[in-house]
Amino acid sequence: MLRKARAADLFDQPGCATNRAKSEERRKQGCSRQLLPGAAAGGCAFDGAKIALQPVADVAHLVHGPIACEGNSWDNRHAASSGPTLYRTGFTTDINEFDVIYGGERRLFSSVREIIEKYDPPAVFVYQTCVTALIGDDIDAVCKQASEKFSRPVIPVHAPGFSGSKNFGNKLGGEALLNYVIGTHEPAYTTPTDINVIGEYNLSGELWQVKPLFDALGIRFLSCITGDGRYSDITSAHRARANMVVCSKSMVHVATKMQQRYGIPYFECSFYGIGDMSNALRQIASLLVQRGASEELLARTERLIQAEERRAWERIASYRERLEGKRALLITGG
């Protein structure tokens, strides 16, 4: 019953027209059918949570479960980092039959201690899996004890595979950020043009393709959740002036909750296509001006869009002769 209530809360999207059109009863059921154990084809909740959070590059991601869980999900999407590479090290408690009988909490605490002593990360994310959830390991208690013992955040991520689909796991990963990370630290400084990019995972460095445009406008990424992410940046994400949601299917609930808790407005956008990119720049500039940024930002944005669209169309011209009149289907992932 608790899981159903939790799922309904995560799938409750007041800004979604489809969601608003549902009856109250259907809205409580969420936006996707929850899977039964053994039916998580195409990815389970653990897999979804891990791939959503693993792009946070400077933390240790510890999987509390059999080694196969970590092997199945490790780096299955190449999220690039501009600095730390700790996120690409696979950590697992590798529980065995003895742990299943007597519990794996002692092994979990020992694993956290070993990671902190060897790698000194700013935080450790601990992922619950099916087996450790079924045997009743209290990862909340272990994480709390380890946080107090080692004087750094040790964060539980409750996303055992049987709890639902891969997309549900994305949302559970975002919930862990909302409950334990976002809002726990103040930034060194803020600007009127600070934004968060949510649901962008920097797969093969795609975030870096668009960041120069925002730099040219003087718009600062206070944090990216989670591509090329840094733990300390995400802790201060609550001080952004606006949120830009790139993959709404996986992380729009993070933006919704941040609007409710911190009053940060958000909008959904896409970076795929010339028109979408231009619209995204216009929308974020307009939103920032509404939030106190200088109106000159709107003029700068239009000048940049004109220059970049002209450059893009010039580069595309050489392909037009071969592609004129043909159609293509782009599956971009979002």
C-alpha positions in Angstrom: 0.0 0.0 0.0 2.9 2.3 0.9 4.5 1.6 -2.5 1.3 2.4 -4.4 1.0 5.7 -2.6 4.6 6.5 -3.3 4.2 5.6 -7.0 1.1 7.8 -7.3 3.0 10.7 -5.7 5.9 10.3 -8.2 3.6 10.1 -11.2 1.4 13.0 -10.1 2.1 15.8 -12.6 -0.2 18.9 -12.2 1.3 20.5 -15.2 0.4 17.6 -17.5 -2.8 18.1 -19.6 -3.2 14.3 -19.9 -2.9 13.9 -16.2 -5.4 16.7 -15.4 -7.9 15.1 -17.8 -8.0 11.9 -15.8 -10.5 11.1 -13.0 -9.1 11.3 -9.5 -9.1 7.5 -9.2 -7.2 7.0 -12.5 -4.7 9.8 -11.5 -3.8 7.8 -8.4 -2.9 4.8 -10.5 0.0 6.7 -12.1 1.0 7.1 -15.7 2.4 3.6 -16.3 1.5 0.2 -15.2 3.8 -1.1 -12.4 5.5 -4.3 -13.1 5.3 -7.6 -11.1 8.5 -9.4 -10.0 10.1 -11.2 -12.9 8.3 -9.0 -15.5 10.7 -6.1 -15.6 11.7 -6.7 -19.2 13.7 -3.9 -20.8 15.0 -2.7 -17.4 14.0 -2.7 -13.8 13.6 0.1 -11.2 17.2 -0.4 -9.9 18.5 -0.1 -13.4 16.5 3.1 -13.9 17.7 4.7 -10.7 21.4 3.8 -11.3 21.5 5.2 -14.9 19.8 8.4 -13.7 22.2 9.0 -10.9 25.5 7.5 -12.1 26.4 10.6 -14.2 27.1 12.4 -10.9 30.7 12.0 -11.6 32.5 12.7 -8.2 30.5 10.4 -5.9 30.9 6.7 -5.2 27.9 4.6 -6.4 27.7 1.5 -4.2 25.3 -1.3 -5.2 24.1 -3.3 -2.2 23.3 -6.7 -3.7 24.7 -9.5 -5.8 27.5 -8.6 -8.1 25.3 -9.3 -11.2 23.2 -6.3 -10.4 26.1 -4.0 -10.8 27.5 -5.8 -13.8 24.1 -5.5 -15.5 23.8 -1.7 -15.2 27.4 -0.5 -15.0 28.1 2.3 -17.5 25.5 1.0 -20.0 25.1 4.6 -21.2 28.3 6.5 -21.7 27.7 9.7 -19.7 30.9 11.8 -20.1 32.6 13.8 -17.4 34.8 16.8 -17.7 36.7 15.9 -14.6 36.2 13.2 -12.0 36.0 9.6 -13.1 35.1 7.9 -9.8 31.6 7.3 -11.2 33.0 4.9 -13.7 34.4 2.6 -10.9 31.9 -0.2 -10.1 31.3 -0.7 -6.4 29.2 -3.5 -5.0 28.8 -5.3 -1.7 28.6 -8.6 -3.6 26.4 -10.3 -1.0 26.5 -14.1 -0.9 24.3 -16.9 0.6 25.6 -16.3 4.1 24.5 -12.6 3.9 21.1 -13.7 2.6 20.6 -15.8 5.8 22.2 -13.5 8.4 21.7 -10.1 6.7 24.1 -7.9 4.8 24.1 -4.7 6.9 27.5 -5.4 8.4 29.0 -6.0 4.9 27.4 -2.7 3.7 28.9 -0.7 6.5 32.3 -2.2 5.9 32.0 -1.5 2.1 31.2 2.2 2.8 34.1 2.5 5.1 36.5 1.0 2.6 35.3 3.3 -0.2 35.7 6.4 2.0 39.2 5.4 3.2 40.5 4.6 -0.3 38.7 7.2 -2.5 37.5 10.0 -0.2 34.4 10.9 -2.2 32.2 13.8 -1.2 29.3 11.4 -0.9 28.4 7.7 -1.3 25.1 6.7 -3.0 23.9 3.3 -1.8 21.5 1.4 -4.1 19.1 -1.2 -2.7 18.4 -4.2 -4.9 15.8 -6.9 -5.0 17.7 -9.4 -2.8 18.6 -6.9 0.0 15.1 -5.5 0.0 13.6 -9.0 0.4 15.9 -10.0 3.2 15.0 -6.8 5.0 18.4 -5.0 5.2 17.8 -1.6 6.8 19.9 0.6 4.5 18.5 3.8 6.0 19.9 2.9 9.4 23.3 1.8 7.9 23.6 5.0 5.8 22.7 7.2 8.8 25.2 5.4 11.0 27.9 5.7 8.3 27.2 9.3 7.7 27.7 10.1 11.4 30.8 7.9 11.7 32.6 9.2 8.6 31.3 12.8 8.6 29.9 12.8 5.0 26.7 12.0 3.3 25.8 8.4 2.7 22.6 8.4 0.7 20.1 5.5 0.4 18.5 5.0 -2.9 15.4 2.8 -2.5 14.9 1.3 -5.9 14.8 -2.5 -5.7 14.2 -3.9 -9.2 10.9 -5.5 -8.4 9.3 -2.2 -7.4 8.6 -1.2 -11.0 9.8 -0.3 -14.4 13.0 1.4 -15.5 11.2 4.7 -15.8 9.8 4.3 -12.3 13.4 3.8 -11.2 14.4 7.1 -12.9 11.9 8.8 -10.6 13.0 7.0 -7.5 16.6 8.2 -8.2 15.3 11.7 -8.5 13.4 11.3 -5.3 16.6 10.4 -3.5 18.1 13.7 -4.7 15.1 15.6 -3.5 15.1 14.0 -0.1 18.8 13.9 0.7 20.8 16.2 -1.6 19.0 19.2 -3.1 18.8 22.1 -0.6 21.5 20.8 1.8 24.1 23.4 1.0 24.3 27.0 0.0 26.2 28.0 -3.2 29.3 30.2 -2.9 27.5 32.9 -4.9 24.5 33.3 -7.1 23.7 35.3 -10.2 20.3 36.5 -11.8 20.9 34.0 -14.6 21.5 30.8 -12.7 19.6 27.7 -14.0 19.4 24.0 -13.4 19.3 21.6 -16.4 17.2 18.6 -15.3 17.0 15.3 -17.1 20.2 15.8 -19.2 22.8 13.0 -18.8 25.6 14.2 -21.1 25.5 11.0 -23.1 28.7 11.0 -25.2 29.1 14.7 -24.2 25.9 16.0 -25.7 25.5 18.6 -22.9 28.8 20.1 -24.0 27.4 20.8 -27.5 24.8 23.3 -26.2 26.6 24.7 -23.2 28.6 27.3 -25.3 25.4 28.9 -26.3 24.3 29.5 -22.7 27.9 30.7 -21.9 27.6 33.2 -24.7 24.4 34.6 -23.1 25.9 34.7 -19.7 23.5 32.0 -18.4 25.2 29.8 -15.7 24.4 26.2 -15.2 24.2 26.1 -11.4 23.8 22.4 -11.6 23.1 19.7 -14.2 20.9 16.9 -12.9 22.7 14.7 -13.5 25.0 14.8 -16.6 28.6 15.8 -15.8 27.2 16.5 -12.4 29.1 17.4 -9.2 27.6 16.6 -5.8 28.2 20.1 -4.3 26.5 21.7 -7.3 23.4 19.6 -6.9 23.2 20.3 -3.1 22.8 24.0 -4.0 20.4 23.6 -6.9 17.6 25.1 -4.8 19.0 28.6 -5.4 18.6 28.5 -9.2 16.2 31.1 -10.8 14.7 28.6 -13.2 14.7 25.0 -14.2 15.0 23.6 -17.7 13.7 20.1 -18.1 15.2 18.2 -21.1 13.9 14.7 -20.5 10.5 15.1 -18.9 9.7 11.4 -18.8 12.5 10.7 -16.4 12.9 13.8 -14.2 10.0 16.2 -14.6 8.8 15.3 -11.1 12.1 16.8 -9.7 11.2 20.1 -11.3 7.6 19.9 -10.1 8.7 19.3 -6.5 11.3 22.0 -6.7 8.7 24.5 -7.8 6.5 23.4 -4.9 9.3 23.6 -2.3 11.4 26.5 -3.5 9.2 28.4 -5.9 11.5 27.7 -8.9 9.5 27.8 -12.2 10.4 25.3 -14.9 9.7 24.6 -18.6 10.2 21.6 -20.8 12.4 21.9 -23.9 14.4 19.9 -26.4 17.9 20.5 -27.8 17.1 18.4 -31.0 16.6 20.6 -34.1 17.3 24.2 -35.0 13.8 25.4 -34.1 13.7 23.5 -30.8 17.1 24.9 -29.8 16.1 28.5 -30.6 12.8 28.1 -28.7 14.6 26.7 -25.7 17.0 29.7 -25.6 14.0 32.1 -26.0 12.0 30.4 -23.2 14.8 30.4 -20.7 15.7 34.0 -21.4 12.1 35.1 -21.0 11.8 33.1 -17.8 14.9 34.6 -16.3 13.8 38.1 -17.2 10.5 37.5 -15.4 12.7 36.4 -12.4 14.7 39.5 -12.3 17.4 39.3 -15.0 18.1 42.3 -17.2 15.8 42.7 -20.2 18.9 43.1 -22.3 19.1 39.3 -22.1 16.2 39.0 -24.5 17.9 41.2 -27.2 21.2 39.2 -26.7 19.3 36.0 -27.2 17.7 37.1 -30.4 21.1 38.2 -31.8 22.7 34.9 -30.9 19.8 32.9 -32.4 20.0 34.8 -35.7 23.7 34.3 -35.9 23.6 30.6 -35.0 20.7 29.8 -37.3 22.4 31.4 -40.2 25.6 29.4 -39.5 23.6 26.2 -39.1 21.7 26.6 -42.4 24.8 27.4 -44.3 26.4 24.2 -43.0 23.3 22.1 -43.9 23.1 23.5 -47.5 25.7 21.0 -48.8 23.5 18.1 -47.7 20.3 19.4 -49.2 20.9 18.2 -52.7 21.1 14.6 -51.5 18.4 14.7 -48.9 15.7 16.9 -50.6 12.3 15.2 -50.5 13.4 12.3 -48.3 12.3 11.6 -44.8 14.1 10.2 -41.8 13.0 9.0 -38.4 15.2 10.2 -35.5 15.0 8.3 -32.2 16.7 10.7 -29.8 16.0 8.9 -26.6 13.8 11.5 -24.8 
